[in-house]
Amino acid sequence: MNNVTRDTTIKGTAVVPGISYAEAVWIHPRPELPQAGAVVAEEGRAEEFERFEKAANTVAERLDERAAAAEGAAKEVLSATAGMVRDRGWRKAVKKNINSGHPADKLYTSPEDMLMTYEALAPLGKFMLAATFGNVHGVYKPGHVKLKPSILRDGQEAVVAKHGEAARMPLVFHGGSGSELSDIREAVSYGVVKMNIDTDTQYAFTRPIVSHMCEHINGVLKIDGEVGNKKDYDPRSYLAKGEKGVAARLQEAADNLMSAGKTLFGKI
């Protein structure tokens, strides 16, 4: 790419079928990474970059998973996006930014972001905002993910200060699996009305099924010439246990979100 100039026309196979390449477009001056207000102390910069890389790797892994399950143009776009997230040049630029003392906090939603979102979407009707406050998809060991629910508070306050209390937005908590109860409750207090727990519900369904297989292995499988036990390998026997596991996890979520005993059924 060293010989590429402003007049170069890039050629090759398009990422999205039917969309051909055009002349290269160059942006001048080069855009600068957004700067956060706080400064990272020198002794904390390595940890800050490590936090950024973990988040970026998680995004790339999720994109890879979705690409593996997709076909055609969607598969190519998802794979290409994962490659962009892994781009060494981008990560080098972020590391340089952090080493200059600026944190990677622009990975979080800012009050300005929430205000801009409200002003762009409010004229269109009702909406919910999935703001980022340290949450990631999947589940991790304690201490690997640091939530900052106060980001939601600050954003809501910025919107309300300019547009009034009625402008307070309903929020979505993505990546809620494995979150501490205190963080969940704090997020709810700032306007979260929906929390995604896909990873937790997957585990809640699978765990009792695995236990069933382990406890009834001689009945599930036909071992040493035996015929097994139909009651043990009947899918209805272990799938029912999986359903109960999911139901228990959803009840826990309802308790955590303080929605137990409440319903909109028949009211809207």
ChimeraX commands (.cxc) that place a marker at each C-alpha (Angstrom):
marker #1 position 0.00,0.00,0.00 radius 0.5
marker #1 position 3.03,2.28,0.12 radius 0.5
marker #1 position 2.56,3.19,-3.56 radius 0.5
marker #1 position -1.10,4.15,-3.16 radius 0.5
marker #1 position -1.83,7.80,-3.92 radius 0.5
marker #1 position -4.95,9.97,-3.98 radius 0.5
marker #1 position -5.42,9.08,-7.64 radius 0.5
marker #1 position -5.22,5.32,-7.11 radius 0.5
marker #1 position -8.31,3.25,-7.86 radius 0.5
marker #1 position -8.43,0.24,-5.55 radius 0.5
marker #1 position -9.33,-2.98,-7.35 radius 0.5
marker #1 position -10.20,-6.47,-6.18 radius 0.5
marker #1 position -13.06,-8.57,-4.92 radius 0.5
marker #1 position -15.65,-6.50,-3.12 radius 0.5
marker #1 position -16.45,-7.38,0.48 radius 0.5
marker #1 position -20.15,-7.10,-0.26 radius 0.5
marker #1 position -21.21,-8.78,-3.53 radius 0.5
marker #1 position -22.60,-6.27,-6.03 radius 0.5
marker #1 position -20.74,-3.34,-4.45 radius 0.5
marker #1 position -17.66,-2.48,-6.48 radius 0.5
marker #1 position -14.64,-0.46,-5.46 radius 0.5
marker #1 position -14.39,3.22,-6.34 radius 0.5
marker #1 position -11.55,5.71,-6.21 radius 0.5
marker #1 position -9.76,5.90,-2.92 radius 0.5
marker #1 position -10.95,8.67,-0.64 radius 0.5
marker #1 position -8.41,10.32,1.64 radius 0.5
marker #1 position -9.30,12.27,4.73 radius 0.5
marker #1 position -7.13,15.28,5.56 radius 0.5
marker #1 position -6.12,16.16,8.13 radius 0.5
marker #1 position -5.92,12.75,9.79 radius 0.5
marker #1 position -8.69,12.45,12.42 radius 0.5
marker #1 position -7.54,12.53,16.01 radius 0.5
marker #1 position -8.70,10.07,18.65 radius 0.5
marker #1 position -11.23,11.67,21.00 radius 0.5
marker #1 position -9.74,12.89,24.23 radius 0.5
marker #1 position -11.25,12.20,27.63 radius 0.5
marker #1 position -11.08,14.76,30.38 radius 0.5
marker #1 position -9.27,12.68,33.01 radius 0.5
marker #1 position -5.59,11.75,32.87 radius 0.5
marker #1 position -4.21,8.26,33.47 radius 0.5
marker #1 position -1.23,8.18,35.81 radius 0.5
marker #1 position 1.88,6.67,34.27 radius 0.5
marker #1 position 1.80,3.63,36.55 radius 0.5
marker #1 position -1.75,2.84,35.47 radius 0.5
marker #1 position -1.36,3.10,31.70 radius 0.5
marker #1 position -0.41,-0.53,31.10 radius 0.5
marker #1 position -3.52,-1.65,32.96 radius 0.5
marker #1 position -5.65,0.83,31.01 radius 0.5
marker #1 position -4.41,-0.53,27.68 radius 0.5
marker #1 position -4.92,-4.10,28.88 radius 0.5
marker #1 position -8.52,-3.20,29.73 radius 0.5
marker #1 position -8.98,-1.76,26.26 radius 0.5
marker #1 position -7.48,-4.83,24.56 radius 0.5
marker #1 position -9.73,-7.20,26.51 radius 0.5
marker #1 position -12.77,-5.24,25.41 radius 0.5
marker #1 position -11.60,-5.13,21.77 radius 0.5
marker #1 position -10.81,-8.86,21.77 radius 0.5
marker #1 position -14.26,-9.60,23.14 radius 0.5
marker #1 position -15.89,-7.62,20.35 radius 0.5
marker #1 position -13.76,-9.41,17.73 radius 0.5
marker #1 position -14.62,-12.82,19.17 radius 0.5
marker #1 position -18.34,-12.06,19.14 radius 0.5
marker #1 position -18.09,-10.91,15.53 radius 0.5
marker #1 position -16.25,-14.12,14.61 radius 0.5
marker #1 position -18.99,-16.18,16.24 radius 0.5
marker #1 position -21.69,-14.37,14.32 radius 0.5
marker #1 position -19.72,-14.64,11.09 radius 0.5
marker #1 position -19.40,-18.39,11.58 radius 0.5
marker #1 position -23.18,-18.66,11.81 radius 0.5
marker #1 position -23.87,-16.32,8.88 radius 0.5
marker #1 position -23.77,-16.80,5.13 radius 0.5
marker #1 position -23.01,-14.76,2.04 radius 0.5
marker #1 position -22.53,-11.03,2.32 radius 0.5
marker #1 position -23.34,-10.95,6.04 radius 0.5
marker #1 position -20.57,-13.45,6.73 radius 0.5
marker #1 position -18.04,-11.41,4.75 radius 0.5
marker #1 position -19.00,-8.13,6.39 radius 0.5
marker #1 position -18.87,-9.60,9.91 radius 0.5
marker #1 position -15.47,-11.20,9.22 radius 0.5
marker #1 position -14.12,-7.96,7.76 radius 0.5
marker #1 position -15.37,-5.99,10.77 radius 0.5
marker #1 position -13.68,-8.44,13.14 radius 0.5
marker #1 position -10.46,-7.87,11.21 radius 0.5
marker #1 position -10.81,-4.12,11.61 radius 0.5
marker #1 position -11.20,-4.53,15.37 radius 0.5
marker #1 position -7.97,-6.55,15.43 radius 0.5
marker #1 position -6.13,-4.00,13.26 radius 0.5
marker #1 position -2.67,-3.46,14.75 radius 0.5
marker #1 position -2.46,0.11,13.49 radius 0.5
marker #1 position -5.66,1.08,15.30 radius 0.5
marker #1 position -4.51,-0.58,18.51 radius 0.5
marker #1 position -1.13,1.08,18.23 radius 0.5
marker #1 position -2.87,4.45,17.93 radius 0.5
marker #1 position -4.97,3.74,21.01 radius 0.5
marker #1 position -1.89,2.66,22.96 radius 0.5
marker #1 position -0.12,5.87,21.97 radius 0.5
marker #1 position -3.16,7.83,23.11 radius 0.5
marker #1 position -3.19,6.05,26.48 radius 0.5
marker #1 position 0.56,6.41,26.95 radius 0.5
marker #1 position 0.11,10.16,26.53 radius 0.5
marker #1 position -2.12,10.05,29.61 radius 0.5
marker #1 position -5.56,9.85,28.02 radius 0.5
marker #1 position -7.78,6.96,29.17 radius 0.5
marker #1 position -9.80,4.68,26.90 radius 0.5
marker #1 position -12.97,6.04,28.47 radius 0.5
marker #1 position -14.39,6.97,25.08 radius 0.5
marker #1 position -15.28,3.27,24.97 radius 0.5
marker #1 position -18.01,4.40,27.37 radius 0.5
marker #1 position -21.05,6.49,26.52 radius 0.5
marker #1 position -20.56,10.11,27.55 radius 0.5
marker #1 position -23.21,12.62,28.70 radius 0.5
marker #1 position -22.70,14.37,25.36 radius 0.5
marker #1 position -23.42,11.09,23.54 radius 0.5
marker #1 position -26.66,10.59,25.45 radius 0.5
marker #1 position -27.76,14.17,24.88 radius 0.5
marker #1 position -27.02,13.89,21.16 radius 0.5
marker #1 position -28.93,10.59,20.99 radius 0.5
marker #1 position -31.97,12.06,22.70 radius 0.5
marker #1 position -32.06,15.09,20.44 radius 0.5
marker #1 position -31.71,12.93,17.32 radius 0.5
marker #1 position -34.31,10.29,18.23 radius 0.5
marker #1 position -36.89,12.06,20.38 radius 0.5
marker #1 position -38.56,13.74,17.38 radius 0.5
marker #1 position -39.08,10.30,15.83 radius 0.5
marker #1 position -41.01,8.75,18.71 radius 0.5
marker #1 position -40.40,6.34,21.60 radius 0.5
marker #1 position -37.04,4.59,21.87 radius 0.5
marker #1 position -34.69,2.87,24.33 radius 0.5
marker #1 position -30.96,3.54,24.54 radius 0.5
marker #1 position -28.34,0.84,25.13 radius 0.5
marker #1 position -25.60,3.02,26.59 radius 0.5
marker #1 position -22.19,1.51,27.35 radius 0.5
marker #1 position -20.91,1.72,30.91 radius 0.5
marker #1 position -18.29,-1.03,30.99 radius 0.5
marker #1 position -20.65,-3.86,30.11 radius 0.5
marker #1 position -19.62,-6.53,27.60 radius 0.5
marker #1 position -21.34,-9.58,26.17 radius 0.5
marker #1 position -20.54,-12.95,27.69 radius 0.5
marker #1 position -19.51,-13.72,31.25 radius 0.5
marker #1 position -16.17,-13.32,32.97 radius 0.5
marker #1 position -14.50,-14.08,36.27 radius 0.5
marker #1 position -15.08,-11.50,39.03 radius 0.5
marker #1 position -12.92,-8.41,38.56 radius 0.5
marker #1 position -12.46,-8.73,34.79 radius 0.5
marker #1 position -15.37,-6.44,33.97 radius 0.5
marker #1 position -15.73,-3.14,35.83 radius 0.5
marker #1 position -19.15,-1.56,35.46 radius 0.5
marker #1 position -19.67,2.18,35.96 radius 0.5
marker #1 position -23.44,2.70,36.33 radius 0.5
marker #1 position -22.74,6.31,37.28 radius 0.5
marker #1 position -22.21,6.92,33.55 radius 0.5
marker #1 position -25.95,6.33,33.08 radius 0.5
marker #1 position -26.74,8.77,35.88 radius 0.5
marker #1 position -24.53,11.49,34.42 radius 0.5
marker #1 position -26.02,11.06,30.96 radius 0.5
marker #1 position -29.59,11.19,32.20 radius 0.5
marker #1 position -28.84,14.30,34.23 radius 0.5
marker #1 position -27.38,16.03,31.15 radius 0.5
marker #1 position -30.54,15.27,29.14 radius 0.5
marker #1 position -32.92,16.30,31.93 radius 0.5
marker #1 position -30.99,19.51,32.61 radius 0.5
marker #1 position -31.57,20.67,29.04 radius 0.5
marker #1 position -34.94,19.13,28.16 radius 0.5
marker #1 position -36.72,18.53,31.45 radius 0.5
marker #1 position -37.68,15.49,33.52 radius 0.5
marker #1 position -39.96,14.11,30.81 radius 0.5
marker #1 position -36.89,13.60,28.62 radius 0.5
marker #1 position -35.45,10.92,30.91 radius 0.5
marker #1 position -34.78,7.90,28.66 radius 0.5
marker #1 position -35.54,4.21,29.25 radius 0.5
marker #1 position -32.22,2.35,29.09 radius 0.5
marker #1 position -31.12,-1.14,28.08 radius 0.5
marker #1 position -28.41,-3.06,29.97 radius 0.5
marker #1 position -26.55,-5.18,27.40 radius 0.5
marker #1 position -24.24,-7.91,28.68 radius 0.5
marker #1 position -25.92,-8.30,32.05 radius 0.5
marker #1 position -24.82,-11.91,32.61 radius 0.5
marker #1 position -22.68,-12.36,35.71 radius 0.5
marker #1 position -23.22,-8.81,36.94 radius 0.5
marker #1 position -23.18,-7.97,40.65 radius 0.5
marker #1 position -26.56,-7.29,42.23 radius 0.5
marker #1 position -25.40,-3.89,43.48 radius 0.5
marker #1 position -24.49,-2.82,39.92 radius 0.5
marker #1 position -27.81,-4.09,38.56 radius 0.5
marker #1 position -29.82,-2.22,41.18 radius 0.5
marker #1 position -27.82,0.98,40.65 radius 0.5
marker #1 position -28.33,0.75,36.88 radius 0.5
marker #1 position -32.07,0.26,37.41 radius 0.5
marker #1 position -32.16,3.36,39.60 radius 0.5
marker #1 position -30.79,5.38,36.67 radius 0.5
marker #1 position -33.41,4.19,34.18 radius 0.5
marker #1 position -32.59,0.66,33.03 radius 0.5
marker #1 position -35.83,-1.10,32.08 radius 0.5
marker #1 position -34.38,-4.07,30.16 radius 0.5
marker #1 position -31.37,-6.28,30.89 radius 0.5
marker #1 position -29.98,-8.91,28.51 radius 0.5
marker #1 position -28.77,-12.15,30.13 radius 0.5
marker #1 position -28.42,-14.46,27.14 radius 0.5
marker #1 position -25.21,-16.13,28.39 radius 0.5
marker #1 position -26.67,-16.79,31.84 radius 0.5
marker #1 position -29.87,-18.28,30.42 radius 0.5
marker #1 position -27.85,-20.51,28.07 radius 0.5
marker #1 position -25.92,-21.86,31.05 radius 0.5
marker #1 position -29.08,-22.19,33.15 radius 0.5
marker #1 position -30.58,-24.39,30.41 radius 0.5
marker #1 position -27.45,-26.47,29.73 radius 0.5
marker #1 position -26.25,-27.11,33.31 radius 0.5
marker #1 position -29.14,-29.36,34.45 radius 0.5
marker #1 position -29.00,-31.25,31.15 radius 0.5
marker #1 position -25.31,-31.97,31.68 radius 0.5
marker #1 position -26.05,-33.14,35.23 radius 0.5
marker #1 position -28.75,-35.45,33.88 radius 0.5
marker #1 position -26.33,-36.96,31.36 radius 0.5
marker #1 position -23.63,-37.50,33.99 radius 0.5
marker #1 position -26.01,-39.00,36.55 radius 0.5
marker #1 position -27.71,-41.29,34.02 radius 0.5
marker #1 position -24.84,-42.06,31.67 radius 0.5
marker #1 position -25.51,-45.83,31.73 radius 0.5
marker #1 position -29.13,-45.20,30.82 radius 0.5
marker #1 position -28.49,-42.51,28.22 radius 0.5
marker #1 position -25.94,-44.61,26.31 radius 0.5
marker #1 position -26.04,-48.19,25.17 radius 0.5
marker #1 position -22.86,-49.46,26.82 radius 0.5
marker #1 position -21.31,-52.93,26.68 radius 0.5
marker #1 position -24.17,-54.41,24.76 radius 0.5
marker #1 position -26.85,-53.01,27.03 radius 0.5
marker #1 position -29.90,-51.18,25.67 radius 0.5
marker #1 position -29.87,-48.16,27.96 radius 0.5
marker #1 position -32.95,-46.71,29.61 radius 0.5
marker #1 position -35.53,-45.03,27.40 radius 0.5
marker #1 position -36.65,-42.79,30.26 radius 0.5
marker #1 position -33.10,-41.47,30.58 radius 0.5
marker #1 position -32.43,-40.72,26.90 radius 0.5
marker #1 position -35.91,-39.47,26.10 radius 0.5
marker #1 position -35.27,-35.78,25.21 radius 0.5
marker #1 position -38.40,-34.77,27.08 radius 0.5
marker #1 position -36.87,-35.95,30.36 radius 0.5
marker #1 position -33.77,-33.77,30.26 radius 0.5
marker #1 position -35.16,-30.86,28.23 radius 0.5
marker #1 position -37.78,-30.37,30.94 radius 0.5
marker #1 position -34.96,-29.96,33.44 radius 0.5
marker #1 position -33.37,-27.37,31.17 radius 0.5
marker #1 position -36.65,-25.45,31.01 radius 0.5
marker #1 position -36.85,-25.44,34.80 radius 0.5
marker #1 position -33.28,-24.11,34.95 radius 0.5
marker #1 position -34.15,-21.21,32.65 radius 0.5
marker #1 position -37.32,-20.47,34.61 radius 0.5
marker #1 position -35.32,-20.28,37.84 radius 0.5
marker #1 position -32.79,-17.91,36.25 radius 0.5
marker #1 position -35.55,-15.67,34.92 radius 0.5
marker #1 position -37.12,-15.57,38.38 radius 0.5
marker #1 position -33.74,-14.51,39.78 radius 0.5
marker #1 position -33.53,-11.78,37.12 radius 0.5
marker #1 position -37.03,-10.55,37.98 radius 0.5
marker #1 position -36.02,-10.33,41.64 radius 0.5
marker #1 position -32.75,-8.54,40.79 radius 0.5
marker #1 position -34.56,-6.04,38.58 radius 0.5
marker #1 position -37.32,-5.57,41.17 radius 0.5
marker #1 position -39.97,-6.53,38.63 radius 0.5
marker #1 position -41.27,-9.63,40.42 radius 0.5
marker #1 position -45.04,-9.48,40.86 radius 0.5
marker #1 position -45.42,-6.72,38.29 radius 0.5
marker #1 position -46.75,-7.07,34.76 radius 0.5
marker #1 position -47.93,-4.99,31.84 radius 0.5
marker #1 position -50.09,-7.82,30.59 radius 0.5
marker #1 position -53.59,-6.55,29.95 radius 0.5
marker #1 position -52.56,-2.95,30.63 radius 0.5
marker #1 position -51.23,-1.96,27.22 radius 0.5
marker link #1:1,2 radius 0.2
marker link #1:2,3 radius 0.2
marker link #1:3,4 radius 0.2
marker link #1:4,5 radius 0.2
marker link #1:5,6 radius 0.2
marker link #1:6,7 radius 0.2
marker link #1:7,8 radius 0.2
marker link #1:8,9 radius 0.2
marker link #1:9,10 radius 0.2
marker link #1:10,11 radius 0.2
marker link #1:11,12 radius 0.2
marker link #1:12,13 radius 0.2
marker link #1:13,14 radius 0.2
marker link #1:14,15 radius 0.2
marker link #1:15,16 radius 0.2
marker link #1:16,17 radius 0.2
marker link #1:17,18 radius 0.2
marker link #1:18,19 radius 0.2
marker link #1:19,20 radius 0.2
marker link #1:20,21 radius 0.2
marker link #1:21,22 radius 0.2
marker link #1:22,23 radius 0.2
marker link #1:23,24 radius 0.2
marker link #1:24,25 radius 0.2
marker link #1:25,26 radius 0.2
marker link #1:26,27 radius 0.2
marker link #1:27,28 radius 0.2
marker link #1:28,29 radius 0.2
marker link #1:29,30 radius 0.2
marker link #1:30,31 radius 0.2
marker link #1:31,32 radius 0.2
marker link #1:32,33 radius 0.2
marker link #1:33,34 radius 0.2
marker link #1:34,35 radius 0.2
marker link #1:35,36 radius 0.2
marker link #1:36,37 radius 0.2
marker link #1:37,38 radius 0.2
marker link #1:38,39 radius 0.2
marker link #1:39,40 radius 0.2
marker link #1:40,41 radius 0.2
marker link #1:41,42 radius 0.2
marker link #1:42,43 radius 0.2
marker link #1:43,44 radius 0.2
marker link #1:44,45 radius 0.2
marker link #1:45,46 radius 0.2
marker link #1:46,47 radius 0.2
marker link #1:47,48 radius 0.2
marker link #1:48,49 radius 0.2
marker link #1:49,50 radius 0.2
marker link #1:50,51 radius 0.2
marker link #1:51,52 radius 0.2
marker link #1:52,53 radius 0.2
marker link #1:53,54 radius 0.2
marker link #1:54,55 radius 0.2
marker link #1:55,56 radius 0.2
marker link #1:56,57 radius 0.2
marker link #1:57,58 radius 0.2
marker link #1:58,59 radius 0.2
marker link #1:59,60 radius 0.2
marker link #1:60,61 radius 0.2
marker link #1:61,62 radius 0.2
marker link #1:62,63 radius 0.2
marker link #1:63,64 radius 0.2
marker link #1:64,65 radius 0.2
marker link #1:65,66 radius 0.2
marker link #1:66,67 radius 0.2
marker link #1:67,68 radius 0.2
marker link #1:68,69 radius 0.2
marker link #1:69,70 radius 0.2
marker link #1:70,71 radius 0.2
marker link #1:71,72 radius 0.2
marker link #1:72,73 radius 0.2
marker link #1:73,74 radius 0.2
marker link #1:74,75 radius 0.2
marker link #1:75,76 radius 0.2
marker link #1:76,77 radius 0.2
marker link #1:77,78 radius 0.2
marker link #1:78,79 radius 0.2
marker link #1:79,80 radius 0.2
marker link #1:80,81 radius 0.2
marker link #1:81,82 radius 0.2
marker link #1:82,83 radius 0.2
marker link #1:83,84 radius 0.2
marker link #1:84,85 radius 0.2
marker link #1:85,86 radius 0.2
marker link #1:86,87 radius 0.2
marker link #1:87,88 radius 0.2
marker link #1:88,89 radius 0.2
marker link #1:89,90 radius 0.2
marker link #1:90,91 radius 0.2
marker link #1:91,92 radius 0.2
marker link #1:92,93 radius 0.2
marker link #1:93,94 radius 0.2
marker link #1:94,95 radius 0.2
marker link #1:95,96 radius 0.2
marker link #1:96,97 radius 0.2
marker link #1:97,98 radius 0.2
marker link #1:98,99 radius 0.2
marker link #1:99,100 radius 0.2
marker link #1:100,101 radius 0.2
marker link #1:101,102 radius 0.2
marker link #1:102,103 radius 0.2
marker link #1:103,104 radius 0.2
marker link #1:104,105 radius 0.2
marker link #1:105,106 radius 0.2
marker link #1:106,107 radius 0.2
marker link #1:107,108 radius 0.2
marker link #1:108,109 radius 0.2
marker link #1:109,110 radius 0.2
marker link #1:110,111 radius 0.2
marker link #1:111,112 radius 0.2
marker link #1:112,113 radius 0.2
marker link #1:113,114 radius 0.2
marker link #1:114,115 radius 0.2
marker link #1:115,116 radius 0.2
marker link #1:116,117 radius 0.2
marker link #1:117,118 radius 0.2
marker link #1:118,119 radius 0.2
marker link #1:119,120 radius 0.2
marker link #1:120,121 radius 0.2
marker link #1:121,122 radius 0.2
marker link #1:122,123 radius 0.2
marker link #1:123,124 radius 0.2
marker link #1:124,125 radius 0.2
marker link #1:125,126 radius 0.2
marker link #1:126,127 radius 0.2
marker link #1:127,128 radius 0.2
marker link #1:128,129 radius 0.2
marker link #1:129,130 radius 0.2
marker link #1:130,131 radius 0.2
marker link #1:131,132 radius 0.2
marker link #1:132,133 radius 0.2
marker link #1:133,134 radius 0.2
marker link #1:134,135 radius 0.2
marker link #1:135,136 radius 0.2
marker link #1:136,137 radius 0.2
marker link #1:137,138 radius 0.2
marker link #1:138,139 radius 0.2
marker link #1:139,140 radius 0.2
marker link #1:140,141 radius 0.2
marker link #1:141,142 radius 0.2
marker link #1:142,143 radius 0.2
marker link #1:143,144 radius 0.2
marker link #1:144,145 radius 0.2
marker link #1:145,146 radius 0.2
marker link #1:146,147 radius 0.2
marker link #1:147,148 radius 0.2
marker link #1:148,149 radius 0.2
marker link #1:149,150 radius 0.2
marker link #1:150,151 radius 0.2
marker link #1:151,152 radius 0.2
marker link #1:152,153 radius 0.2
marker link #1:153,154 radius 0.2
marker link #1:154,155 radius 0.2
marker link #1:155,156 radius 0.2
marker link #1:156,157 radius 0.2
marker link #1:157,158 radius 0.2
marker link #1:158,159 radius 0.2
marker link #1:159,160 radius 0.2
marker link #1:160,161 radius 0.2
marker link #1:161,162 radius 0.2
marker link #1:162,163 radius 0.2
marker link #1:163,164 radius 0.2
marker link #1:164,165 radius 0.2
marker link #1:165,166 radius 0.2
marker link #1:166,167 radius 0.2
marker link #1:167,168 radius 0.2
marker link #1:168,169 radius 0.2
marker link #1:169,170 radius 0.2
marker link #1:170,171 radius 0.2
marker link #1:171,172 radius 0.2
marker link #1:172,173 radius 0.2
marker link #1:173,174 radius 0.2
marker link #1:174,175 radius 0.2
marker link #1:175,176 radius 0.2
marker link #1:176,177 radius 0.2
marker link #1:177,178 radius 0.2
marker link #1:178,179 radius 0.2
marker link #1:179,180 radius 0.2
marker link #1:180,181 radius 0.2
marker link #1:181,182 radius 0.2
marker link #1:182,183 radius 0.2
marker link #1:183,184 radius 0.2
marker link #1:184,185 radius 0.2
marker link #1:185,186 radius 0.2
marker link #1:186,187 radius 0.2
marker link #1:187,188 radius 0.2
marker link #1:188,189 radius 0.2
marker link #1:189,190 radius 0.2
marker link #1:190,191 radius 0.2
marker link #1:191,192 radius 0.2
marker link #1:192,193 radius 0.2
marker link #1:193,194 radius 0.2
marker link #1:194,195 radius 0.2
marker link #1:195,196 radius 0.2
marker link #1:196,197 radius 0.2
marker link #1:197,198 radius 0.2
marker link #1:198,199 radius 0.2
marker link #1:199,200 radius 0.2
marker link #1:200,201 radius 0.2
marker link #1:201,202 radius 0.2
marker link #1:202,203 radius 0.2
marker link #1:203,204 radius 0.2
marker link #1:204,205 radius 0.2
marker link #1:205,206 radius 0.2
marker link #1:206,207 radius 0.2
marker link #1:207,208 radius 0.2
marker link #1:208,209 radius 0.2
marker link #1:209,210 radius 0.2
marker link #1:210,211 radius 0.2
marker link #1:211,212 radius 0.2
marker link #1:212,213 radius 0.2
marker link #1:213,214 radius 0.2
marker link #1:214,215 radius 0.2
marker link #1:215,216 radius 0.2
marker link #1:216,217 radius 0.2
marker link #1:217,218 radius 0.2
marker link #1:218,219 radius 0.2
marker link #1:219,220 radius 0.2
marker link #1:220,221 radius 0.2
marker link #1:221,222 radius 0.2
marker link #1:222,223 radius 0.2
marker link #1:223,224 radius 0.2
marker link #1:224,225 radius 0.2
marker link #1:225,226 radius 0.2
marker link #1:226,227 radius 0.2
marker link #1:227,228 radius 0.2
marker link #1:228,229 radius 0.2
marker link #1:229,230 radius 0.2
marker link #1:230,231 radius 0.2
marker link #1:231,232 radius 0.2
marker link #1:232,233 radius 0.2
marker link #1:233,234 radius 0.2
marker link #1:234,235 radius 0.2
marker link #1:235,236 radius 0.2
marker link #1:236,237 radius 0.2
marker link #1:237,238 radius 0.2
marker link #1:238,239 radius 0.2
marker link #1:239,240 radius 0.2
marker link #1:240,241 radius 0.2
marker link #1:241,242 radius 0.2
marker link #1:242,243 radius 0.2
marker link #1:243,244 radius 0.2
marker link #1:244,245 radius 0.2
marker link #1:245,246 radius 0.2
marker link #1:246,247 radius 0.2
marker link #1:247,248 radius 0.2
marker link #1:248,249 radius 0.2
marker link #1:249,250 radius 0.2
marker link #1:250,251 radius 0.2
marker link #1:251,252 radius 0.2
marker link #1:252,253 radius 0.2
marker link #1:253,254 radius 0.2
marker link #1:254,255 radius 0.2
marker link #1:255,256 radius 0.2
marker link #1:256,257 radius 0.2
marker link #1:257,258 radius 0.2
marker link #1:258,259 radius 0.2
marker link #1:259,260 radius 0.2
marker link #1:260,261 radius 0.2
marker link #1:261,262 radius 0.2
marker link #1:262,263 radius 0.2
marker link #1:263,264 radius 0.2
marker link #1:264,265 radius 0.2
marker link #1:265,266 radius 0.2
marker link #1:266,267 radius 0.2
marker link #1:267,268 radius 0.2
view
